[in-house]
Amino acid sequence: MTAPLLEVRGLVRRFGGVVALDGLDLAVRRGTVTALIGPNGAGKSTAFQCISGVIRPDGGNVIFDGQDITGARPDRVTRAGLVRSFQIARGIPRLTVLENLLLYGQHQPGESLAVALLATQAMRRREEELRARAEAIAARLNLSRVLDNQAAALSGGQKKLLEIGRALMAEPKLLLLDEPVAGVNPTLAAEIARHIAHLREEGMTVLVVEHHMDFVASLCDPVIVMAEGKLLAQGSFESIANDARVQEAYMGRRVHA
């Protein structure tokens, strides 16, 4: 059996006396769109932060593509191929869409003086490659017509697409999406779902935190459910929707069909 691309083992994170993660175990298979869901306070955001290196866990391990990246800095995690988008779009407002995309291309030319002095032609080729990649990503996300617009002028939905595009510029093996359809209209939510489905068809692995259950049901398999900082259930959307433990976690009481 192929090893999971991401494996979380016994992850623990405390904030003072509050236990946000209490021995969380989960795995993400290669080539899937996996949803991570749970009621408010379940620990989903903390799990994302520990996985992506934003905060350091107090215990447990994060294994990505066979390497232990527990507590690694976010830049190292990104270079390894694990890239996160954010619930609140973080494009730099005064930069254009193109400039925002280019900013997130890995191994930006001009990073070192040695590159500038010794590899001018290679640097220029890399700039051309990055621009071509940015334009291709903009095209696939329907952002080509606003490529030269400042990010501040984009609609809320376009900002969501730009956030996904910036993450794709880093050439991820695993894309972490934090509520990609929060606050968007149903038409755009369906468009974002199609984009993510196309990424899966191309072999990319995606882990999504999302509260929009129609989105999860239409796109994600498997679905992982968290409650009180732990793994509660996992499986198809249908199986977890009919799981009495999941119903009780969401509703505070058991729901009978």
C-alpha positions in Angstrom: 0.0 0.0 0.0 1.3 3.4 -0.9 2.4 5.5 2.0 0.3 8.6 2.7 1.7 11.9 1.5 0.9 13.5 4.9 0.7 11.7 8.2 0.0 13.4 11.5 0.8 11.2 14.6 -0.3 12.1 18.1 -0.2 15.8 17.6 -0.6 17.9 20.8 -0.9 21.6 21.2 -1.8 23.5 24.3 -2.6 27.2 24.8 -2.2 27.8 28.5 -4.7 25.4 30.1 -6.6 24.9 26.9 -5.8 21.7 24.9 -6.4 22.5 21.2 -5.0 19.3 19.9 -5.2 16.2 22.0 -3.2 13.4 20.3 -4.5 14.0 16.7 -3.9 11.3 14.2 -4.7 11.7 10.5 -3.4 10.7 7.1 -3.9 12.2 3.6 -3.6 9.9 0.7 -1.8 11.0 -2.5 -4.1 12.2 -5.3 -7.1 12.9 -3.1 -9.1 16.0 -2.1 -9.5 15.3 1.6 -11.8 17.4 3.8 -11.0 18.3 7.4 -14.2 19.2 9.1 -15.6 19.6 12.6 -17.6 21.9 14.9 -16.2 25.2 16.0 -13.4 24.7 18.5 -12.6 21.2 17.2 -9.0 22.2 16.5 -9.0 22.3 12.7 -7.2 25.7 12.4 -4.6 24.7 15.0 -4.0 21.5 13.1 -3.4 23.5 9.9 -1.1 25.8 11.7 1.0 23.0 13.1 1.1 21.1 9.8 2.2 24.2 7.9 4.8 25.3 10.4 3.0 28.5 11.6 3.0 27.2 15.2 5.1 24.4 16.8 3.2 21.5 18.4 3.9 20.5 22.0 4.0 16.8 21.0 3.6 14.4 18.1 4.9 14.3 14.6 4.1 15.7 11.2 5.5 13.4 8.4 5.3 14.8 4.9 6.4 12.8 1.8 8.5 10.6 4.1 10.2 13.4 5.9 9.6 14.5 9.5 8.8 18.2 9.3 7.6 18.7 12.8 8.2 22.2 14.0 10.0 23.2 10.7 9.8 26.9 9.7 7.0 27.8 7.2 9.5 28.6 4.5 11.1 25.1 4.8 7.7 23.5 4.8 6.8 25.4 1.6 10.1 24.4 -0.1 9.3 20.8 0.7 6.1 21.1 -1.3 3.5 21.7 1.4 1.8 25.0 0.6 -1.1 26.7 2.5 -3.7 29.3 1.4 -5.5 31.4 3.9 -9.2 31.9 4.8 -8.7 35.6 4.6 -7.1 36.4 1.2 -3.6 37.9 1.8 -2.7 39.3 -1.6 -0.6 42.5 -1.3 -3.2 45.2 -2.1 -0.9 47.6 -4.0 0.6 45.0 -6.2 -1.1 43.8 -9.4 -2.4 40.3 -9.7 0.6 39.4 -11.8 3.0 40.8 -9.3 1.3 38.9 -6.5 1.6 35.7 -8.4 5.3 36.3 -9.3 6.0 37.1 -5.6 5.1 33.5 -4.7 7.1 31.7 -7.4 9.7 29.5 -5.7 13.4 30.3 -5.9 12.8 33.9 -7.1 15.7 35.1 -9.2 17.6 38.0 -7.7 17.6 36.4 -4.2 21.4 36.3 -4.1 24.1 38.6 -5.3 26.0 35.5 -6.7 23.0 34.7 -8.9 22.8 38.2 -10.2 26.6 38.3 -11.0 27.2 34.9 -12.3 24.0 33.7 -13.8 22.3 36.7 -15.5 21.1 34.7 -18.4 19.8 31.9 -16.2 18.1 34.5 -14.0 16.4 36.0 -17.1 15.2 32.6 -18.3 13.8 31.9 -14.8 12.0 35.2 -14.8 10.4 34.3 -18.2 9.4 30.9 -16.9 7.9 32.4 -13.8 5.9 34.9 -15.8 4.7 32.2 -18.2 3.6 30.1 -15.2 1.8 33.1 -13.6 0.0 33.8 -16.8 -1.0 30.1 -17.2 -2.3 30.0 -13.6 -4.2 33.2 -14.1 -5.8 31.8 -17.2 -6.9 28.6 -15.5 -8.5 30.6 -12.6 -10.2 33.1 -15.0 -8.0 36.0 -13.8 -6.3 36.9 -17.1 -8.5 39.9 -17.7 -7.5 41.4 -14.3 -3.8 40.4 -14.5 -2.7 44.1 -14.4 -5.2 45.2 -11.8 -4.2 45.9 -8.3 -5.2 43.2 -5.8 -7.1 45.8 -3.8 -9.5 46.3 -6.8 -10.5 42.7 -7.0 -13.9 41.4 -5.9 -14.0 39.1 -2.9 -14.3 36.0 -5.1 -11.4 37.1 -7.3 -9.3 37.5 -4.2 -10.1 33.9 -3.2 -9.0 32.8 -6.6 -5.8 34.9 -6.4 -5.0 33.2 -3.0 -5.3 29.8 -4.6 -3.2 31.0 -7.6 -0.4 32.3 -5.3 -0.3 28.9 -3.6 -0.1 27.2 -7.0 2.9 29.4 -7.9 4.9 27.6 -5.2 4.4 24.3 -7.1 2.9 22.3 -4.2 2.8 18.6 -3.8 0.1 19.1 -1.1 -2.1 22.1 -1.2 -3.8 23.2 2.1 -6.9 25.3 1.5 -8.4 27.1 4.5 -12.1 27.7 3.8 -11.8 28.4 0.1 -15.5 29.1 -0.4 -16.2 31.0 2.8 -18.3 34.1 2.0 -18.6 33.5 -1.7 -21.8 33.0 -3.7 -22.9 29.6 -4.9 -21.8 30.2 -8.5 -18.2 31.0 -7.5 -18.2 28.2 -5.0 -19.0 25.8 -7.8 -16.3 27.3 -10.0 -13.7 26.9 -7.2 -14.8 23.3 -6.7 -14.2 22.7 -10.5 -10.7 24.2 -10.2 -9.9 22.0 -7.3 -11.3 18.9 -9.1 -9.1 19.7 -12.1 -6.0 19.9 -9.8 -6.9 16.4 -8.5 -7.2 15.1 -12.0 -3.7 16.4 -12.7 -2.4 14.4 -9.7 -2.3 17.1 -7.0 -3.2 16.3 -3.4 -5.4 18.8 -1.6 -6.5 19.0 2.1 -9.4 21.4 2.7 -10.8 22.9 5.8 -14.4 23.9 5.0 -17.7 24.5 6.7 -19.7 24.5 3.5 -21.1 21.0 3.5 -22.5 21.0 0.0 -19.0 21.9 -1.3 -17.5 19.0 0.8 -20.1 16.5 -0.3 -19.6 17.3 -4.0 -15.9 17.2 -4.0 -14.1 15.6 -1.1 -13.4 11.9 -0.4 -12.4 11.0 2.2 -13.7 13.3 4.9 -12.0 13.5 8.2 -14.0 14.8 11.2 -12.3 16.4 14.3 -13.9 17.0 17.7 -12.2 18.3 20.9 -8.8 18.1 19.3 -9.0 14.5 18.2 -9.9 12.4 15.2 -13.6 11.5 15.6 -14.5 9.8 12.3 -13.4 9.4 8.7 -14.7 8.0 5.5 -17.0 9.0 2.6 -19.3 12.1 3.2 -22.3 9.8 3.2 -20.8 7.6 5.9 -19.8 10.4 8.2 -23.1 12.2 7.7 -24.9 9.2 9.0 -22.4 8.6 11.9 -24.2 9.2 15.2 -20.9 10.4 16.8 -20.6 13.1 14.2 -24.2 14.2 14.5 -23.8 14.4 18.3 -20.6 16.5 18.0 -22.3 19.0 15.6 -25.7 19.1 17.2 -24.9 18.4 20.9 -27.3 15.5 20.8 -27.7 12.3 18.9 -29.9 12.6 15.8 -32.0 9.6 14.7 -32.9 9.1 11.1 
